Amino acid sequence: DDARHAMGGATMGNDPCSSVVDANLCVHGLDNLFITSAAVFPDGGPQLPTLPLMALTLRLASHLHQQH
C-alpha cells in the first residue's frame, strides 16, 4: 500500500516562473493571498506532514501579525 500524502502543486520559491508562493507563503503577484498547506512542499513522502505544516502556519501567523 502507498501511504504517501498528497503534496506539491503550489511550491514555495523566489522565482514566480517556477514556484507559486514566496518565502512568506504569499502567492506571487497577489498581496493578500497566502497558502499554508502541504501544497507548498516540493515533494511528498511517507512521513506525516502535520508538524512541518504547523511550523509553517505559525511562521505565517507571526509574519502577518508583524505586518498588521
A tleap script that builds the chain and sets N, CA, C and O, in Angstrom:
source leaprc.protein.ff14SB
mol = sequence {
  NASP ASP ALA ARG HIE ALA MET GLY GLY ALA
  THR MET GLY ASN ASP PRO CYS SER SER VAL
  VAL ASP ALA ASN LEU CYS VAL HIE GLY LEU
  ASP ASN LEU PHE ILE THR SER ALA ALA VAL
  PHE PRO ASP GLY GLY PRO GLN LEU PRO THR
  LEU PRO LEU MET ALA LEU THR LEU ARG LEU
  ALA SER HIE LEU HIE GLN GLN CHIE
}
set mol.1.N position { 0.828 -1.190 0.000 }
set mol.1.CA position { 0.000 0.000 0.000 }
set mol.1.C position { 0.865 1.244 0.000 }
set mol.1.O position { 1.921 1.276 0.632 }
set mol.2.N position { 0.422 2.256 -0.702 }
set mol.2.CA position { 1.125 3.529 -0.742 }
set mol.2.C position { 0.492 4.470 0.274 }
set mol.2.O position { -0.687 4.809 0.167 }
set mol.3.N position { 1.276 4.890 1.254 }
set mol.3.CA position { 0.751 5.749 2.317 }
set mol.3.C position { 1.175 7.198 2.132 }
set mol.3.O position { 1.153 7.974 3.087 }
set mol.4.N position { 1.554 7.566 0.938 }
set mol.4.CA position { 2.017 8.942 0.705 }
set mol.4.C position { 0.879 9.937 0.864 }
set mol.4.O position { -0.280 9.644 0.571 }
set mol.5.N position { 1.242 11.111 1.333 }
set mol.5.CA position { 0.287 12.210 1.439 }
set mol.5.C position { 0.422 13.080 0.191 }
set mol.5.O position { 1.529 13.283 -0.309 }
set mol.6.N position { -0.676 13.580 -0.300 }
set mol.6.CA position { -0.632 14.455 -1.475 }
set mol.6.C position { 0.067 15.754 -1.098 }
set mol.6.O position { -0.358 16.451 -0.177 }
set mol.7.N position { 1.131 16.071 -1.807 }
set mol.7.CA position { 1.902 17.289 -1.540 }
set mol.7.C position { 2.377 17.865 -2.854 }
set mol.7.O position { 2.436 17.170 -3.869 }
set mol.8.N position { 2.714 19.133 -2.828 }
set mol.8.CA position { 3.211 19.804 -4.014 }
set mol.8.C position { 2.088 20.456 -4.784 }
set mol.8.O position { 0.920 20.349 -4.408 }
set mol.9.N position { 2.436 21.123 -5.852 }
set mol.9.CA position { 1.446 21.775 -6.699 }
set mol.9.C position { 1.431 23.282 -6.549 }
set mol.9.O position { 1.012 23.989 -7.465 }
set mol.10.N position { 1.878 23.785 -5.412 }
set mol.10.CA position { 1.961 25.234 -5.177 }
set mol.10.C position { 3.295 25.519 -4.482 }
set mol.10.O position { 3.341 26.149 -3.425 }
set mol.11.N position { 4.361 25.048 -5.091 }
set mol.11.CA position { 5.686 25.053 -4.483 }
set mol.11.C position { 6.150 26.443 -4.057 }
set mol.11.O position { 5.859 27.442 -4.714 }
set mol.12.N position { 6.875 26.481 -2.947 }
set mol.12.CA position { 7.452 27.712 -2.426 }
set mol.12.C position { 8.784 27.989 -3.112 }
set mol.12.O position { 9.573 27.071 -3.340 }
set mol.13.N position { 9.034 29.261 -3.442 }
set mol.13.CA position { 10.307 29.647 -4.033 }
set mol.13.C position { 10.346 31.128 -4.341 }
set mol.13.O position { 9.355 31.839 -4.180 }
set mol.14.N position { 11.510 31.586 -4.788 }
set mol.14.CA position { 11.694 33.005 -5.095 }
set mol.14.C position { 11.301 33.377 -6.514 }
set mol.14.O position { 10.973 34.534 -6.776 }
set mol.15.N position { 11.327 32.433 -7.423 }
set mol.15.CA position { 11.060 32.706 -8.839 }
set mol.15.C position { 9.600 32.413 -9.173 }
set mol.15.O position { 9.162 31.266 -9.086 }
set mol.16.N position { 8.843 33.450 -9.556 }
set mol.16.CA position { 7.431 33.237 -9.900 }
set mol.16.C position { 7.227 32.292 -11.093 }
set mol.16.O position { 6.144 31.733 -11.264 }
set mol.17.N position { 8.257 32.118 -11.903 }
set mol.17.CA position { 8.134 31.219 -13.061 }
set mol.17.C position { 8.218 29.745 -12.666 }
set mol.17.O position { 7.741 28.874 -13.393 }
set mol.18.N position { 8.824 29.473 -11.517 }
set mol.18.CA position { 8.980 28.072 -11.116 }
set mol.18.C position { 8.365 27.767 -9.747 }
set mol.18.O position { 8.547 26.669 -9.221 }
set mol.19.N position { 7.646 28.721 -9.173 }
set mol.19.CA position { 7.003 28.499 -7.877 }
set mol.19.C position { 5.709 29.297 -7.797 }
set mol.19.O position { 5.482 30.207 -8.595 }
set mol.20.N position { 4.874 28.958 -6.843 }
set mol.20.CA position { 3.570 29.607 -6.698 }
set mol.20.C position { 3.578 30.622 -5.560 }
set mol.20.O position { 2.983 31.693 -5.680 }
set mol.21.N position { 4.261 30.286 -4.439 }
set mol.21.CA position { 4.299 31.190 -3.293 }
set mol.21.C position { 5.740 31.575 -2.971 }
set mol.21.O position { 6.680 30.848 -3.293 }
set mol.22.N position { 5.894 32.740 -2.325 }
set mol.22.CA position { 7.218 33.186 -1.906 }
set mol.22.C position { 7.553 32.615 -0.523 }
set mol.22.O position { 6.820 31.770 -0.009 }
set mol.23.N position { 8.638 33.066 0.069 }
set mol.23.CA position { 9.084 32.544 1.365 }
set mol.23.C position { 8.098 32.837 2.490 }
set mol.23.O position { 8.131 32.176 3.528 }
set mol.24.N position { 7.218 33.823 2.295 }
set mol.24.CA position { 6.197 34.138 3.297 }
set mol.24.C position { 4.854 33.499 2.964 }
set mol.24.O position { 3.825 33.870 3.528 }
set mol.25.N position { 4.870 32.540 2.048 }
set mol.25.CA position { 3.679 31.781 1.647 }
set mol.25.C position { 2.636 32.629 0.917 }
set mol.25.O position { 1.480 32.224 0.795 }
set mol.26.N position { 3.040 33.795 0.435 }
set mol.26.CA position { 2.150 34.673 -0.325 }
set mol.26.C position { 2.228 34.294 -1.807 }
set mol.26.O position { 3.320 34.120 -2.349 }
set mol.27.N position { 1.084 34.167 -2.448 }
set mol.27.CA position { 1.048 33.829 -3.866 }
set mol.27.C position { 1.709 34.959 -4.646 }
set mol.27.O position { 1.376 36.130 -4.463 }
set mol.28.N position { 2.646 34.598 -5.513 }
set mol.28.CA position { 3.352 35.601 -6.323 }
set mol.28.C position { 2.352 36.472 -7.079 }
set mol.28.O position { 1.432 35.965 -7.720 }
set mol.29.N position { 2.543 37.777 -6.994 }
set mol.29.CA position { 1.719 38.708 -7.744 }
set mol.29.C position { 0.435 39.125 -7.051 }
set mol.29.O position { -0.294 39.977 -7.559 }
set mol.30.N position { 0.151 38.537 -5.902 }
set mol.30.CA position { -1.053 38.896 -5.149 }
set mol.30.C position { -0.638 39.315 -3.739 }
set mol.30.O position { 0.192 38.660 -3.109 }
set mol.31.N position { -1.215 40.400 -3.255 }
set mol.31.CA position { -0.782 40.948 -1.974 }
set mol.31.C position { -1.391 40.271 -0.753 }
set mol.31.O position { -0.803 40.325 0.327 }
set mol.32.N position { -2.531 39.646 -0.890 }
set mol.32.CA position { -3.223 39.180 0.302 }
set mol.32.C position { -3.792 37.766 0.154 }
set mol.32.O position { -4.854 37.454 0.691 }
set mol.33.N position { -3.071 36.921 -0.580 }
set mol.33.CA position { -3.484 35.526 -0.725 }
set mol.33.C position { -2.317 34.639 -0.304 }
set mol.33.O position { -1.248 34.665 -0.913 }
set mol.34.N position { -2.537 33.866 0.731 }
set mol.34.CA position { -1.497 33.010 1.286 }
set mol.34.C position { -1.952 31.558 1.235 }
set mol.34.O position { -3.141 31.261 1.359 }
set mol.35.N position { -0.989 30.658 1.050 }
set mol.35.CA position { -1.279 29.225 1.052 }
set mol.35.C position { -0.446 28.595 2.158 }
set mol.35.O position { 0.781 28.697 2.154 }
set mol.36.N position { -1.099 27.956 3.085 }
set mol.36.CA position { -0.389 27.228 4.129 }
set mol.36.C position { -0.947 25.807 4.159 }
set mol.36.O position { -1.868 25.492 4.912 }
set mol.37.N position { -0.366 24.975 3.327 }
set mol.37.CA position { -0.784 23.578 3.225 }
set mol.37.C position { 0.386 22.774 2.676 }
set mol.37.O position { 1.438 23.326 2.352 }
set mol.38.N position { 0.194 21.482 2.577 }
set mol.38.CA position { 1.239 20.625 2.026 }
set mol.38.C position { 1.477 20.910 0.547 }
set mol.38.O position { 2.428 20.389 -0.036 }
set mol.39.N position { 0.641 21.714 -0.054 }
set mol.39.CA position { 0.833 22.085 -1.456 }
set mol.39.C position { 2.130 22.858 -1.667 }
set mol.39.O position { 2.687 22.830 -2.764 }
set mol.40.N position { 2.625 23.551 -0.635 }
set mol.40.CA position { 3.848 24.338 -0.800 }
set mol.40.C position { 5.112 23.486 -0.684 }
set mol.40.O position { 6.208 23.971 -0.966 }
set mol.41.N position { 4.976 22.229 -0.275 }
set mol.41.CA position { 6.131 21.331 -0.193 }
set mol.41.C position { 6.571 20.956 -1.609 }
set mol.41.O position { 5.731 20.794 -2.494 }
set mol.42.N position { 7.874 20.817 -1.828 }
set mol.42.CA position { 8.341 20.462 -3.169 }
set mol.42.C position { 7.999 19.030 -3.576 }
set mol.42.O position { 7.883 18.731 -4.765 }
set mol.43.N position { 7.839 18.144 -2.586 }
set mol.43.CA position { 7.559 16.742 -2.869 }
set mol.43.C position { 6.981 16.109 -1.611 }
set mol.43.O position { 7.063 16.680 -0.524 }
set mol.44.N position { 6.409 14.954 -1.763 }
set mol.44.CA position { 5.819 14.268 -0.626 }
set mol.44.C position { 6.630 13.064 -0.210 }
set mol.44.O position { 7.587 12.668 -0.874 }
set mol.45.N position { 6.228 12.503 0.892 }
set mol.45.CA position { 6.885 11.311 1.405 }
set mol.45.C position { 5.950 10.579 2.343 }
set mol.45.O position { 4.817 11.010 2.560 }
set mol.46.N position { 6.411 9.486 2.894 }
set mol.46.CA position { 5.543 8.709 3.779 }
set mol.46.C position { 5.393 9.312 5.175 }
set mol.46.O position { 4.527 8.876 5.933 }
set mol.47.N position { 6.215 10.307 5.537 }
set mol.47.CA position { 6.129 10.908 6.858 }
set mol.47.C position { 4.881 11.781 6.963 }
set mol.47.O position { 4.415 12.342 5.971 }
set mol.48.N position { 4.354 11.884 8.168 }
set mol.48.CA position { 3.204 12.745 8.411 }
set mol.48.C position { 3.627 14.207 8.275 }
set mol.48.O position { 4.639 14.608 8.850 }
set mol.49.N position { 2.879 15.002 7.533 }
set mol.49.CA position { 3.251 16.402 7.315 }
set mol.49.C position { 2.746 17.358 8.397 }
set mol.49.O position { 2.921 18.569 8.270 }
set mol.50.N position { 2.131 16.845 9.446 }
set mol.50.CA position { 1.466 17.709 10.429 }
set mol.50.C position { 2.410 18.708 11.091 }
set mol.50.O position { 2.112 19.902 11.113 }
set mol.51.N position { 3.534 18.256 11.626 }
set mol.51.CA position { 4.434 19.171 12.334 }
set mol.51.C position { 5.051 20.226 11.419 }
set mol.51.O position { 5.075 21.396 11.801 }
set mol.52.N position { 5.549 19.879 10.235 }
set mol.52.CA position { 6.040 20.934 9.342 }
set mol.52.C position { 4.937 21.922 8.942 }
set mol.52.O position { 5.194 23.118 8.810 }
set mol.53.N position { 3.719 21.425 8.750 }
set mol.53.CA position { 2.610 22.328 8.416 }
set mol.53.C position { 2.296 23.264 9.572 }
set mol.53.O position { 2.018 24.443 9.355 }
set mol.54.N position { 2.336 22.756 10.791 }
set mol.54.CA position { 2.107 23.614 11.957 }
set mol.54.C position { 3.190 24.679 12.059 }
set mol.54.O position { 2.898 25.832 12.375 }
set mol.55.N position { 4.433 24.303 11.793 }
set mol.55.CA position { 5.534 25.262 11.850 }
set mol.55.C position { 5.360 26.345 10.786 }
set mol.55.O position { 5.560 27.527 11.067 }
set mol.56.N position { 4.991 25.954 9.576 }
set mol.56.CA position { 4.759 26.941 8.514 }
set mol.56.C position { 3.600 27.873 8.857 }
set mol.56.O position { 3.675 29.078 8.615 }
set mol.57.N position { 2.548 27.322 9.412 }
set mol.57.CA position { 1.376 28.120 9.765 }
set mol.57.C position { 1.702 29.105 10.879 }
set mol.57.O position { 1.279 30.259 10.826 }
set mol.58.N position { 2.451 28.662 11.892 }
set mol.58.CA position { 2.862 29.571 12.962 }
set mol.58.C position { 3.788 30.663 12.444 }
set mol.58.O position { 3.707 31.812 12.876 }
set mol.59.N position { 4.666 30.300 11.519 }
set mol.59.CA position { 5.562 31.287 10.910 }
set mol.59.C position { 4.769 32.323 10.128 }
set mol.59.O position { 5.058 33.517 10.208 }
set mol.60.N position { 3.769 31.873 9.369 }
set mol.60.CA position { 2.921 32.798 8.621 }
set mol.60.C position { 2.131 33.689 9.571 }
set mol.60.O position { 2.014 34.890 9.327 }
set mol.61.N position { 1.588 33.127 10.648 }
set mol.61.CA position { 0.835 33.928 11.619 }
set mol.61.C position { 1.716 35.016 12.223 }
set mol.61.O position { 1.271 36.150 12.397 }
set mol.62.N position { 2.948 34.682 12.538 }
set mol.62.CA position { 3.883 35.665 13.077 }
set mol.62.C position { 4.162 36.765 12.053 }
set mol.62.O position { 4.186 37.947 12.396 }
set mol.63.N position { 4.369 36.376 10.814 }
set mol.63.CA position { 4.620 37.341 9.739 }
set mol.63.C position { 3.423 38.284 9.569 }
set mol.63.O position { 3.600 39.497 9.459 }
set mol.64.N position { 2.225 37.736 9.548 }
set mol.64.CA position { 1.027 38.567 9.381 }
set mol.64.C position { 0.812 39.487 10.580 }
set mol.64.O position { 0.390 40.633 10.426 }
set mol.65.N position { 1.103 38.977 11.765 }
set mol.65.CA position { 0.980 39.797 12.977 }
set mol.65.C position { 1.934 40.991 12.921 }
set mol.65.O position { 1.556 42.105 13.283 }
set mol.66.N position { 3.165 40.760 12.469 }
set mol.66.CA position { 4.139 41.838 12.359 }
set mol.66.C position { 3.751 42.852 11.281 }
set mol.66.O position { 4.021 44.045 11.418 }
set mol.67.N position { 3.112 42.368 10.205 }
set mol.67.CA position { 2.699 43.246 9.122 }
set mol.67.C position { 1.570 44.182 9.542 }
set mol.67.O position { 1.533 45.337 9.118 }
set mol.68.N position { 0.658 43.697 10.364 }
set mol.68.CA position { -0.532 44.459 10.703 }
set mol.68.C position { -0.420 44.926 12.106 }
set mol.68.O position { -1.323 45.596 12.607 }
savepdb mol mol.pdb
quit
